[in-house]
Amino acid sequence: MENTALWVTIAVYIIAMMVIGIYSGRKSKSIADFTVGGRNAGAWLSALSYGTAYFSAVMFVGYAGGTGLQYGLWGIAAGIGNAVFGSWLAWRVLARRTRDVSARLKIKTMPQFFDARYQSKAMKTFSAVVIFIFLVPYSASVYKGLASVADVLLGIDVTVCMVIIAVVAILLLLLGGYVAQARADFVQGIVMMFGVALLIFFVLRSEQVDGFAGLAAYAQTAAGLPKLSTSQALSLIATVLMTSFGTWGLPQMIQKYFGIKDDKQAKRGIVISTFFALLVAGGGYFIGSLCHLFFTKETMPVQDYIVPTMLKLVRMPSVLLGVVLVLLIAASVSTLCSITLSAGSTLSMDLIKARLKPSMTDKSVSSLTKFYVLFL
């Protein structure tokens, strides 16, 4: 009965994504619609699309558990850093400028920016090759993030979860491209915020944590707020900087700014993306930071299994656990869509058309991009 409720919840999510893809596909007519949504995305669509691409299951499962294991409650600093530096500062510095220059130069990908801005075909080709080569293995980490979740919470082979997120991502991109992805990300972003709020509530009220009183007592222990050595403090700072500033140059993140409608929407997006990151990333790292209340040194699972095992011990109702699973799947699907769209559009527009077949029409480029999306 428990697994039935979980699978029904996942099935509802898949159907919802298909409906969004089909509806959005009717409005995606040109290559600009497919890759940057016709530059007509509002603040909520842009901000949540950015946030859902930012945080995949890897953050919830891998980083949150590993950071909590090493630093206890200090690990929350990573989530706060992601909100401040990876969202607020990134949007404040990059969003309006990137949106303006991409519209003025009529560019749809990062390699096109290098060509238009610096008049360098070599830079365009080199960046296109780098993006295509390295974004493909990057997507492997997205799949890996769900492995422990599938094992612990569903008791199924990870291949099944991989097939689910791959099929959903393919349908969204083939049916509607950027427009479908952005609208799906909006829905998935709401699910992620709702799911993280549920997780925090149930983890806090669990017998292992025992509410705010238990949390306060935990903060006074060596495991809860350990005294960090210089090397540990530097390592934590490095984690904050890497996970925050590392996203500034990722093509799948930069491309989110291309589709923003205008400056007004860009300004609103700063607030929305920061709130999303603070709740999702801050909440994820907060949950991971409580791992020492759930396990002893001897019973502590390996890093990728810490958070999934915690969720199992919390004993959430089946339907709500299904929502949490959808949260993790949605996070992975949105990230995978962003990576695949960036890699596929770069290959078709910046390598095939630019170098091998300049006479290709937009319709042919769009079809070729969809083929590479399916292939990747």
Secondary structure, DSSP 4 states (H G I P E B T S, - for coil): -HHHHHHHHHHHHHHHHHHHHHHHHTT--SHHHHHHGGG-B-HHHHHHHHHHHH--HHIIIIIHHHHHHHHGGGGHHHHHHIIIIIIIIHIIIIIHHHHHHHHHTT--SHHHHHHHHH--HHHHHHHHHHHHHHHHHHHHHHHHTTHHHIIIII-S-HHHHHHHHHHHHHHHHHHHHHHHHHHHHHHHHHHHHHHHHHHHHHHHTSTTT-HHHHHHHHHTSTTTS----HHHHHHHHHHHHHHHHTTTT-HHHHHHHHTB--HHHHHHHHHHHHHHHHHHHHHHHHHHHTHHHH--TTTPPPGGGHHHHHHHHHT--HHHHHHHHHHHHHHHHHHHHHHHHHHHHIIIIIIIIIII-TT--HHHHHHHHHHHHHH-
